[in-house]
Amino acid sequence: MIGSAPAEDTLREASAVARGAGATKIETFASVGAPVSVLLAAAEKEAADLLVVGSRGLNTLKGRILGSVPSEVCRRADRDVLVVRTAR
């Protein structure tokens, strides 16, 4: 996939952090598509009990009008969602 290197780098870094915190079962994948749909489909496919979504805390007018990925995931998910504030 062209242009996937930044996503793959982010996934590797996140996996390393999770392993450092004691996680033992980590599966990652990069996917192309609308973020909310991709996240919900992945949670369904994996039969996840919990969906963890990062939030950069962008509280702009545009963000409030269009909605944010974390808030839309929370609205549409049929499972628990944990929104985690990520570093800026």
N, C-alpha and C positions, 0 to 999 in steps of 0.2 A: 504494500500500500504506500503510495507516495505521500510524503509529509507526515508519516506516523512516528518518526523518531522522537519528537518532543513528548508525545503521549507515552511511548514506550519508556523513555527516560523517567517520566513522572511515576509510572507504575513500578519501575525498579526501585526508585527511591522510597516510595510508599511501602513496598514490600519489605525493604530493609528496616524501615522504622517499625513496622508491625512485628517483624521477627525479633528486633531488639527489645520490644515490649513483651515478648513471650508468645506471640502467635505462632502456631505450628502448621495450621492448614490455611495456606494462602493461594488463591487462584486469581489470576489477572487476565484481562483481555482488553484490547482496544477495539472499538467499533465505530463505524460511521453512521450518523443519523441524528435525529432530534434527541437531545440529552435525556429528557424526561421519558420518552418512549423506550430508549435504549436501556435506561436504568430499571424501569419497571419490567421490561421483558427479561432482563438478566436475573432479576430477583425471582421472577416466576419460574424461569428455566432451572435455576439452582434450588428452588423451593426454600428460599431464605426466610428465616424467622425475623430477621432484622435487616433493614436497609439503611446504611450509613451514608449520608450525603454531606459533602463539604459546602461551606458557605463562606464567601469572602467578605460578607458584611457590606456589600455595596448597597447603600440606601439612597439611590438617586431617584429623581422623578421618573426617568425612563424605566428604571427597575420596578418602581411601584405601579406604573401604568401597564407595562407588559407582563409583570409577574416575574418571579425568579424561579430557577430550577428547583431549589429546595422547597419552596412553598407549593409549587405545582405537584411535586412528588408527594408531599404530605397530603394534598387534597385527593390525589388519584390512587394512592397506594392502598392495597388491601391487606397490608401487614404493618408492623411497627416501623417507624422511621426515626432515626436519630440524626439531627442536624448538628454538625460539628463546625465551629468557627475555625477557619484555617488562617495561617499567617499571611499577612499582606506583604 
